[in-house]
Amino acid sequence: MSRLTEKLQTRCARCRLRPSLCLCRDFPVFAGLRSELRLIIHRYEGNTTTNTGLLACEILPGSKVLWRGAKPGESEDPWIRSSELLCEGRTPLLLFPEPTAEVVDEKWVEKRRARNPSEQFTLIVPDGSWRQARRVGRREPALGGMIRVTLPPGPPSEYRLRREPQARFVSTFEAIARVLGALEGHQVRAELETIFRKFVGRHLWSRGDLEAHEVPGGIPEAAIHERQVSGFPRRWNGPPA
């Protein structure tokens, strides 16, 4: 058993935080969304405690995770089947980083609704690095012919748990929240971004990079007591670069 696998066994199965820091009670509840999420993720990426795509799937109703990567004993990756991605009556949208992708903003949504007011969507999101996302979009036959969409210019990422290769890149969760903000309304995006900030803040606090009062939504008393008992981290490291 790998060290990461052992670590995951001590975490909440949904938010992947330590039990004393669990966020699940704060998850927003959505009903009547026009969009469903399909996350395509490599098995190795799924072993991390800081993955944000899986967090989005735990929150958004109707979500489905599609795993890539060979299991032990398999010689190659199985293809993702169209039946796993597509839902009858829904328009599939592939969030794919390429210059020809359609920008999903309020004007884009208005044009779609003018043609079909009741249109519903399946948002398909490759999770991982930008390089991995490009590779998934080109190698999976089931994704061929889908509408490619991308994000309009927006504020910089608030995901401070990993370094992005370029300042304009955002985490998978943030990308999903921004697309759904256009498709479902600003309130959906706001509620998703609120829980995202809490998730990032609690991770940074657990590393010693933030003090409790700097974490959005604060830190549970149980986690503070747990730290006092364990003495880890021994000192505050200061704000992350």
N, C-alpha and C positions, 0 to 999 in steps of 0.2 A: 504494500500500500504506500502511495507516495505521500510526501509531507503535506501537499496541498489537499489531497483527499482526506487525510486525517484532520486537517484544519477545518474543512467543510463540515465534518461530522460533529464539531463542537459549535457550529453556527446555526442560527435560525434557518430552516429550510426554504423560507420565502425571501427574506431580505438579506440573508447571508451576513448579518451582523451578529455579534455575540448576544446571547439571550438578554443580558442586562441592558443592551443598547437597541433591542428589537424595535423596528419601526412599523410593524404590521398594523398596529392599532390606529396609526395615523394615515393609513392608505386611503386616498379618496375613493368614493363609490360613484361609479358612472352607470347611467342607465340610458337606453335609447340612442346609443351612438350609431352613426351611419357607417362607421369603419371598424374593421377587425384587423388585428396584427398577426403577421406570420414572420417569425424570426428565424433566419438561417444562420446557424452558428457552428463553428468547429468544436469538437469535443474538448480539445485542449483549452480553448477559451472559456469553456463552461466550467473549468476547474478553479477559476479565480474567484475570490471573494468580492472583488470590486467591479465585476461585470455589470453594466447598466442595462443591457438589452434584456437580460433575464428578469431584472427588476421590473421593467416595463410590462413584461408578459404577466407577471404576478398581479399587477394592478389593473390592467385593461381587460375587460370581459371579452370572451371569445378568442383570446390569443392562443397561438399554437407555436411551439418550438420545434424546428426541424433541424436535426443534428447532422453534421457532416463529419468526415474523418473515419478512417477504418477502425473498427473494433479489433481487439486481440484475435488473431487467427484469420482476419480478412486480408486479402491481398490488395484490394483497391476500394475506393469509395463507391458506394452504390449511388445511382442517380436519384435525385429527388423527383418524385412522381408529381405530375400535374394535379392529380386528385388530392394531394396533400396541401397544395398551394391554393387552388381555386375553389371558390364557393359559388354555386349557381345563383345568378341574379346580382352578383357583385362585380364591379370593375376592378381588375388587378392593377395596382400601381407599384412599380419597382423603384425603390429609392436607390438610385444608381449614380455615382459620381462621374458624369461625362458631360462634355460641352453641349451636346445636343439634347440633353434632358430638359423636360418642361419644368419651368419654375412654378411651384405650388404656392400661390399667394391668394389674396382675397379676389383679385381680378380673375385668376384662373378658375377659382371655385364658382364665381358668378357666371362665367361663361358655361361651365358644365351644368349648373343648375338651370340655366335658361333653356338648355336643350332637353334636360331630363331632371325635373325637380325632385324626383324620388330616388335618384341614383345613390347607390351605396358602394363602398369600396373595400377591397382587401389590400392593406398596405404591407408590402413584402420588403423586409429589411435585412440585407446581409450584415452580419455582425463581425467585428474584428477590425483590423487595420484597414486603411484606405486601399492598400495594395491587395489585401485579401478580398475586400468587397468587389473590386474590379474583376478579380479572377473568378469569383463566384458568378458574377453577372454574365460572364462570357462562356463559362464552361458547362453550365447547367442547361440542358436542352429545354427544360420546362419553363425557363424564363424567357425564351425566345419570343419575340413579337409583342411583349408586354410594353405598356406605356412606361417610359423611363421618366422619373421625376426627380427634382432636386430642390434644395432650399434657396430662398432668396437671401441676399446679404442680411446679416443680423449681428447682434452683439457677440463679443467673444465668449468662448466656452467658460463655464464656471466649474468644470471638472478638473480638479487639481490633484487627482490621485495618480494620473499618468501624464507623461509629457506627449503632446501632439507634435507631429513634424512641422506643421504650419499653423500660424495663429488663427486662420479662418476655419480650421477643423473643429468640430464639436463631437461630443460623445454620442453613442448610439441613442441613449435616453433623450438627450437634448434634441437630437434630430427628429425623433419620433414625436416629442412634445411640440416642436415647431410645425411639423406637417399637420398634426392633429389640431393645432391652433387654427390653421387655415380651414381644414375640413369640418371641424366640429365647433369652433368658436374660441374666443380668447379665454373664457373661463376654464375650459378643459386644459389649455396650455398652462394657465396660471396655477391650477391645482397640481399638475404634474411637476412643474418647476419648483413648487414649494416643497414637495416631498423629496425631490432630487437634492435640493440644497441641504435638507436635513440629513440625507444619506451621506453626502460628501462631508458635511461638517462632523458627523459622528465618527467617520473613518479618520479624519484629520485629528480629532481629539484623541482617539485611541492611539494614534501614533505619537502624540505629544506635540503636534504642530499647531493646535489651537487650545485656548483655555475655554472652560465650560461656558462662560458668558458670551463668548464669540461664536458659538455654534447656533445656527438658526433653530429655534424651537427649544434650545437648551439641552441639557444632558440629564437623563433620569437619575434620581438619587441612588438607585441600586448600583448603577455603573460607577458613580463617584465613590460610593462605599467600597466597591470591589477594587478600585484603584488604590484607595487608602490602605486596604489590607495587603495588596500585592506589592505596592510600591513601584509599579511600572506604569508608564515610563518615569524614571527617577527625577527628571527635570523637564521643563518645557523647552522645546527646541526653537521656539520663535516661529513667526509666520513662514510658510513655505515660499520658496522663490517663485 
